[in-house]
Amino acid sequence: MLPPLLRHTTLLMRPLLALFALAATAVAYDDYKLGPESQPQTDVPHGDIFKHTFNSSQIYPNTTRDYWVYVPKQYDAAKPACLMVFQDGGGYENPGGQFRVPVVLDNLIAKKDLPVIIAIFVNPGVVPAAQQGEKERSNRSYEYDSVGDTYTKFLVDEFLSEATKGFNITADPAGRAICGISSGGICAFTVAWERPEAFHKVISHVGSFTNIRGGYIYPALIRQSKDHPKPLRVFLQDGEHDLDNLHGNWPLSNQDMAAALKYAGYDYRFEFGDGGHSGKHGGAILPDTLRWIWSDWAKTEKTTN
């Protein structure tokens, strides 16, 4: 038994030790950092980025949206390039943001860890203000959270023909990937689910597979496809501190998606961390995510050439 004075000192120290433990946990929570492959490198070719506006949609009339096209220096118009489409494109394209996709593509394409990829970064539509002094109206949730094929028709049948005009893009869906975060994550999955002949690869960061506009149905639909699974390769990322609100619980919904993909025999990967509803975790692991999602493409090229 400890002497009385030492025992008393030990008891006094316990609250302080508990506070130190909590502080250490707080520092570690969601403590994701960008690695060197997400930083600009002086010894690699830097792709070109072109900004445009699309305002001629018949599916979403009266909307306008910005988009950016990334073209790597290694692009050769004589050879079909692969394609990646990013929802909430401005966030993914931002060189100072949480993902910095053009920087990562520059570095990984130069290392030949990825094929030559043309990337399209597209924002959700906005409806301009009707009168001066009023605010424009975002069309994001309507476009991204809705199940069904409306946004898919817009993207595949309207937008991409304009955004990729003049570029030699592969028609092979195994060479085409779509990505998004939050509502953009479920949107990316919806596009590939509805049109697997256009996209085989899906990346979802903290995807909103919840009851915002009916997206909770996907685990059941995936399970029902077990005997005839769609040719999709799916990467899911989420964290234990993601949202929990009237629409649902994001961590549970993403775990349900992963369990359904496993049950139905899909080619998938699920990264579950301790982060919240942001791009910190997804951005930190983006280089490895891209390597995984494209790791089957070399095999596809060999069998088709």
C-alpha positions as CSV (number, residue, x, y, z in Angstrom):
1,M,0.0,0.0,0.0
2,L,1.2,3.5,-0.8
3,P,2.1,5.9,2.0
4,P,-0.7,8.4,2.8
5,L,1.0,11.4,1.3
6,L,1.9,9.6,-1.9
7,R,-1.6,8.1,-2.1
8,H,-3.1,11.6,-1.7
9,T,-0.8,13.0,-4.4
10,T,-1.7,10.2,-6.8
11,L,-5.5,10.8,-6.3
12,L,-4.9,14.5,-7.0
13,M,-3.0,13.7,-10.2
14,R,-5.8,11.5,-11.7
15,P,-8.0,14.4,-13.0
16,L,-4.9,15.9,-14.6
17,L,-3.9,12.7,-16.2
18,A,-7.5,12.3,-17.5
19,L,-7.3,15.8,-19.0
20,F,-4.0,15.0,-20.7
21,A,-5.5,11.9,-22.2
22,L,-8.5,13.8,-23.5
23,A,-6.2,16.4,-24.9
24,A,-4.1,13.8,-26.7
25,T,-7.3,12.2,-28.1
26,A,-8.5,15.6,-29.3
27,V,-5.2,16.2,-31.1
28,A,-5.4,12.8,-32.8
29,Y,-9.0,13.0,-33.8
30,D,-9.4,13.8,-37.5
31,D,-5.7,14.6,-37.6
32,Y,-5.2,13.8,-41.3
33,K,-2.4,15.5,-43.2
34,L,-1.6,15.8,-46.9
35,G,1.5,13.9,-48.0
36,P,4.2,14.8,-50.5
37,E,2.2,13.4,-53.4
38,S,-0.4,16.1,-52.7
39,Q,2.2,18.9,-52.9
40,P,3.4,20.5,-56.1
41,Q,6.7,19.0,-57.3
42,T,9.1,21.0,-59.4
43,D,10.5,18.0,-61.3
44,V,7.2,16.8,-62.8
45,P,5.2,18.2,-65.8
46,H,2.2,20.2,-64.7
47,G,-1.0,19.8,-66.6
48,D,-3.1,22.7,-68.0
49,I,-6.5,23.7,-66.5
50,F,-9.2,25.5,-68.5
51,K,-12.2,27.1,-66.9
52,H,-15.6,27.2,-68.7
53,T,-19.3,27.8,-68.0
54,F,-22.2,25.5,-69.1
55,N,-25.6,27.2,-69.3
56,S,-27.5,25.3,-72.1
57,S,-29.0,22.4,-70.2
58,Q,-32.5,21.3,-71.3
59,I,-32.7,18.8,-68.4
60,Y,-32.1,21.6,-65.8
61,P,-33.3,24.6,-67.7
62,N,-32.2,28.1,-66.6
63,T,-29.2,26.7,-64.7
64,T,-25.6,27.8,-65.1
65,R,-22.5,26.1,-63.7
66,D,-18.7,26.5,-63.8
67,Y,-16.5,23.6,-64.8
68,W,-12.8,23.1,-65.2
69,V,-10.9,20.7,-67.6
70,Y,-7.5,19.3,-66.6
71,V,-5.3,18.1,-69.4
72,P,-2.0,16.4,-68.4
73,K,1.2,17.2,-70.3
74,Q,1.4,13.6,-71.3
75,Y,-1.9,13.7,-73.2
76,D,-1.4,12.6,-76.8
77,A,-4.5,13.3,-79.0
78,A,-3.6,10.2,-81.1
79,K,-4.2,7.9,-78.1
80,P,-7.5,7.7,-76.1
81,A,-7.1,9.2,-72.6
82,C,-8.9,8.0,-69.5
83,L,-11.6,10.2,-67.9
84,M,-12.4,11.3,-64.4
85,V,-15.4,13.5,-63.5
86,F,-15.6,15.2,-60.1
87,Q,-18.8,16.6,-58.6
88,D,-18.5,19.8,-56.6
89,G,-15.6,20.3,-59.0
90,G,-14.4,23.6,-57.6
91,G,-13.5,22.0,-54.3
92,Y,-11.6,19.1,-55.9
93,E,-9.8,21.4,-58.4
94,N,-8.8,24.0,-55.7
95,P,-4.9,24.0,-55.5
96,G,-5.2,25.0,-51.8
97,G,-8.1,22.8,-50.9
98,Q,-8.4,19.4,-49.1
99,F,-8.0,17.3,-52.3
100,R,-5.8,19.2,-54.8
101,V,-6.6,16.7,-57.5
102,P,-4.6,18.3,-60.3
103,V,-1.5,18.3,-58.2
104,V,-2.0,14.6,-57.3
105,L,-2.7,13.7,-60.9
106,D,0.5,15.6,-62.0
107,N,2.6,13.6,-59.5
108,L,1.1,10.2,-60.1
109,I,0.8,10.4,-63.9
110,A,4.5,11.4,-63.9
111,K,5.4,8.3,-61.8
112,K,3.2,6.2,-64.1
113,D,1.2,5.1,-61.2
114,L,-1.9,6.3,-63.1
115,P,-2.7,6.3,-66.8
116,V,-3.1,9.5,-68.7
117,I,-6.3,11.0,-67.4
118,I,-8.3,14.0,-68.5
119,A,-10.3,15.3,-65.5
120,I,-13.5,17.3,-65.6
121,F,-14.4,19.3,-62.4
122,V,-18.1,20.3,-62.6
123,N,-20.0,22.4,-60.1
124,P,-23.7,21.9,-59.4
125,G,-26.1,24.2,-61.2
126,V,-27.4,27.5,-59.9
127,V,-30.4,29.4,-61.0
128,P,-29.5,33.1,-61.3
129,A,-31.5,35.6,-59.3
130,A,-34.7,36.8,-61.0
131,Q,-34.2,40.3,-59.8
132,Q,-31.3,42.5,-58.7
133,G,-30.7,42.2,-55.0
134,E,-32.0,38.6,-54.8
135,K,-29.8,35.6,-54.3
136,E,-29.2,32.9,-56.8
137,R,-30.7,29.5,-56.0
138,S,-28.5,26.4,-55.7
139,N,-29.7,23.3,-57.5
140,R,-27.2,21.0,-55.8
141,S,-29.4,18.9,-53.6
142,Y,-32.0,18.4,-56.3
143,E,-29.3,17.3,-58.7
144,Y,-27.1,15.3,-56.4
145,D,-29.3,13.7,-53.7
146,S,-32.2,12.6,-56.0
147,V,-32.2,8.9,-56.9
148,G,-33.1,8.0,-60.5
149,D,-31.5,8.9,-63.8
150,T,-32.2,12.6,-64.2
151,Y,-28.7,13.9,-63.3
152,T,-27.2,10.9,-65.1
153,K,-28.9,12.0,-68.3
154,F,-27.7,15.5,-67.8
155,L,-24.1,14.5,-67.2
156,V,-23.7,11.7,-69.8
157,D,-26.1,12.9,-72.5
158,E,-25.8,16.7,-72.3
159,F,-22.8,17.9,-70.4
160,L,-19.9,15.6,-71.2
161,S,-20.3,15.9,-74.9
162,E,-19.6,19.6,-74.5
163,A,-16.9,19.3,-71.8
164,T,-14.8,16.8,-73.6
165,K,-15.2,18.3,-77.1
166,G,-12.0,18.1,-79.0
167,F,-10.4,15.5,-76.7
168,N,-9.8,11.8,-77.5
169,I,-11.5,10.1,-74.6
170,T,-11.8,6.3,-74.2
171,A,-15.3,4.9,-74.6
172,D,-14.3,2.0,-72.4
173,P,-16.3,2.4,-69.1
174,A,-13.4,0.7,-67.3
175,G,-11.3,3.7,-68.2
176,R,-13.8,6.2,-66.8
177,A,-14.3,7.2,-63.2
178,I,-16.6,9.5,-61.3
179,C,-16.1,11.0,-57.9
180,G,-17.8,13.2,-55.3
181,I,-18.1,14.2,-51.7
182,S,-21.2,14.1,-49.4
183,S,-24.2,14.6,-51.7
184,G,-21.7,14.5,-54.6
185,G,-20.6,11.1,-53.3
186,I,-24.1,9.5,-53.6
187,C,-24.4,11.3,-56.9
188,A,-21.3,9.7,-58.3
189,F,-22.6,6.3,-57.3
190,T,-26.0,7.0,-58.8
191,V,-24.4,7.9,-62.2
192,A,-22.4,4.7,-62.4
193,W,-25.4,2.6,-61.0
194,E,-27.7,4.0,-63.7
195,R,-25.2,4.0,-66.5
196,P,-22.5,1.4,-66.0
197,E,-21.8,1.5,-69.7
198,A,-20.5,5.0,-69.2
199,F,-18.6,4.6,-65.8
200,H,-17.3,1.6,-64.1
201,K,-15.3,3.3,-61.3
202,V,-16.8,5.2,-58.4
203,I,-15.1,7.2,-55.5
204,S,-17.4,8.4,-52.7
205,H,-16.1,10.6,-49.9
206,V,-18.4,10.8,-46.9
207,G,-21.2,9.9,-49.2
208,S,-24.8,10.9,-48.2
209,F,-26.4,7.5,-48.5
210,T,-29.2,8.7,-46.3
211,N,-32.8,9.9,-46.5
212,I,-32.3,13.3,-48.0
213,R,-34.0,12.4,-51.2
214,G,-34.3,8.6,-50.9
215,G,-30.7,7.6,-51.1
216,Y,-31.0,5.1,-48.3
217,I,-32.4,2.5,-50.8
218,Y,-29.0,1.7,-52.3
219,P,-27.9,-1.1,-49.9
220,A,-31.1,-3.0,-50.6
221,L,-30.7,-2.5,-54.4
222,I,-27.1,-3.7,-54.2
223,R,-28.1,-6.8,-52.3
224,Q,-30.9,-7.5,-54.8
225,S,-28.3,-7.4,-57.6
226,K,-26.2,-10.3,-56.2
227,D,-27.1,-12.7,-59.0
228,H,-26.4,-10.1,-61.7
229,P,-24.0,-7.5,-60.2
230,K,-23.1,-4.4,-62.2
231,P,-19.5,-4.1,-63.4
232,L,-18.6,-1.5,-60.9
233,R,-15.4,-0.8,-58.8
234,V,-16.3,1.2,-55.8
235,F,-14.2,3.1,-53.3
236,L,-16.0,4.4,-50.1
237,Q,-14.5,6.6,-47.4
238,D,-16.1,7.7,-44.2
239,G,-15.4,8.4,-40.5
240,E,-16.9,7.6,-37.2
241,H,-17.5,11.3,-36.4
242,D,-19.5,11.9,-39.6
243,L,-23.0,13.4,-39.5
244,D,-26.0,12.0,-37.4
245,N,-29.1,14.0,-38.0
246,L,-32.8,13.8,-39.1
247,H,-31.8,12.4,-42.5
248,G,-29.8,9.5,-41.0
249,N,-26.5,8.4,-39.7
250,W,-23.7,8.8,-42.2
251,P,-21.2,6.3,-40.6
252,L,-23.9,3.6,-40.4
253,S,-25.2,4.3,-43.9
254,N,-21.7,3.9,-45.4
255,Q,-21.0,0.8,-43.4
256,D,-24.3,-0.6,-44.7
257,M,-23.2,0.3,-48.3
258,A,-19.9,-1.6,-47.7
259,A,-21.7,-4.6,-46.2
260,A,-24.1,-4.7,-49.2
261,L,-21.2,-4.5,-51.7
262,K,-19.4,-7.3,-50.0
263,Y,-22.5,-9.5,-49.8
264,A,-23.3,-9.0,-53.5
265,G,-19.7,-9.7,-54.6
266,Y,-18.7,-6.3,-55.9
267,D,-15.2,-5.1,-56.3
268,Y,-15.0,-2.5,-53.6
269,R,-12.8,-1.0,-50.9
270,F,-14.0,0.8,-47.7
271,E,-11.8,3.1,-45.7
272,F,-13.3,4.0,-42.3
273,G,-11.5,6.4,-40.1
274,D,-12.2,8.7,-37.2
275,G,-12.9,11.9,-39.2
276,G,-16.0,14.0,-39.6
277,H,-18.0,15.4,-42.6
278,S,-15.1,16.9,-44.5
279,G,-12.5,16.1,-47.1
280,K,-9.6,15.9,-44.7
281,H,-9.4,12.1,-44.6
282,G,-10.3,11.6,-48.2
283,G,-7.8,14.2,-49.3
284,A,-5.0,12.6,-47.2
285,I,-5.5,9.2,-48.8
286,L,-6.4,10.4,-52.3
287,P,-3.1,9.3,-53.9
288,D,-3.6,5.7,-52.7
289,T,-7.3,5.9,-53.5
290,L,-6.5,6.8,-57.1
291,R,-3.8,4.1,-57.3
292,W,-6.4,1.5,-56.2
293,I,-9.3,2.6,-58.3
294,W,-7.0,2.5,-61.4
295,S,-5.0,-0.6,-60.5
296,D,-7.0,-2.8,-62.8
297,W,-6.6,-0.5,-65.9
298,A,-3.3,-1.9,-67.0
299,K,-4.8,-5.4,-67.1
300,T,-7.7,-4.0,-69.2
301,E,-5.4,-2.3,-71.6
302,K,-3.4,-5.5,-72.1
303,T,-6.6,-7.5,-72.9
304,T,-8.0,-5.0,-75.3
305,N,-4.8,-4.1,-77.2
